[in-house]
């Protein structure tokens, strides 16, 4: 589960009350998302969405390359030293512990014992929120709204109510519960106020969290509405009845997570017949046929063609196959179905098939004639859910959907290996690399590639020369000797000499196009290996 640095700071303040925690002034911590904690030194590979705890004895700011990587990332440094000004100067996101001392020095708190204590405290904070999210989905499986609210009270440290459109409580949990009135309904005076207040009347067009206006209650209240089939179903109301702490942007993110889980529970129990029927264009029979073909089951082409026409597909219309890899924390029995239905409602022309840890999407070409148009609408959904998405080349033969599905899977796997911070991957961008990898499956790369390259590598190793690099760069530059000389920082005459020596050492014929292609592919294969 990803949480904001603000929530980390909130947890640390509760445990380390003898310290002041400073944080970046130039960064909005409420919009950042962190997924874990690691220690850091000058050799650490910086990953987005990670909190790095710096050992007091390590001075990271002497490493210019590390500073550059930190500035480009969404990572946050947690330091036990008085280095806030230095990190602020370098525009690096940070959390800094400052000891509140009346007398003496701060030598003890900078030791490894305190370092380990901070590390485990931050780790426990991440675990607390991760466990909470798991418990939310456990409550979904148990069909228990009250259980869900009970799990959530320690997270908010406030009372939580769920009231339906009749202002009756579906659940209530918390340390005080003064707001409960008679115990089953919202207090009358509050209800009379709410029903006349346009600002807080349920609106399907406004599903963001909001605060009750001051004066309605004796305490601050953060709310969000839940809808089913476009109609208001219930409202979550979180009230600071004990006056512990005002609501922060982190609470807004947490109530969204709670509402998403509650929405799942409600959807599986309160579906209407119209929702089960679905959009006529998203015919269950057509989706079933798509699924059978992708699963390599036999389907008659005439049957598929008839289903496509009935659902408004154009003659000779193609599609794209997408592979949506879900975040591990969201892979629950019911959550995949929820995302399936959400996509079909939100994105016209997209058919969704539910699998255990991913969704298969069939993207209709007439609605999205280019992938760029689809990505422009879909990217925000993927980013907000922390998913990864791979997409195939254009499919014109629906009887080969299983192969295009494989393309989408390859795009995700290859894309994550190359750059796990990118959300969307096209098979076309990784097809060549995949082709080279497949070529090496049956024998080692050195046995598959041109023997002339092995000769050059061995010669370079013995003589401390660069003939392999020269040939590779020459081929990369389409046999342009002038450009190759520039890239290698050598004189043109030296380049001419090297080309002559390459021919003497290996006997290669520069006019043999097939041989040049084989040599170039061999260089690429050796790079992958």
URMO-V492697 format. One line per field, one symbol per residue. psi: psi as a letter, one per 40 degrees, with the letter a starting at -180 (. if undefined). burial: 1 if it has 9 or more other C-alpha atoms within 8 Angstrom, else 0. A space follows every 50 residues. Layout:
psi: ???
burial: ???
This chain:
psi: hhiidddddddddddgeeihhiihdeigddeihieiiiiiaeehhhiifi hhhhhdehgdeehddddddddeifihhhieigeddddddefhhihhhhhg hdiaifddeeiddddddddddddddddddddddddddddddefhdddddd ddddddfiihihhaeefihdihiiedfdeebeeeihidddddddeehdde ihhdegfiiiiiihddieiihhiiihihfeihdihhhhhgdefdhiiidd dddddddddddddddddeefhidddddihdefhdddddddddddefihhh ddddddddddeeiiheiaiihihhhihdeegiddddddddddddddhheh hhhhideiihhhhhdddgeiddddddddddddddefiihiiiihhehdef ddddddddddddddddddgeehdhhhddeedddddddddedeiiddedih ddddddddddddefafddddddddddfffhdddddddefiiddddddddd dddddeeiheehdddddddddddddddd.
burial: 00111111101110000011111100000101111110011000000111 11111100010000011011101111111110010011000111111110 00000000111001100010111011001101111110111001110111 11100001111111101111111100100110001110011011000000 00010010100100000011111111110001111111111000001001 11001111101111111000100000000001100110111111000010 00010011101010001111111111101010011111011011000011 11110011111111110100001110001001100111111110100001 11011111111101110000011111100100010110010000100111 00111110110000001101111110100110011100010100110110 01100100000000110111111111000
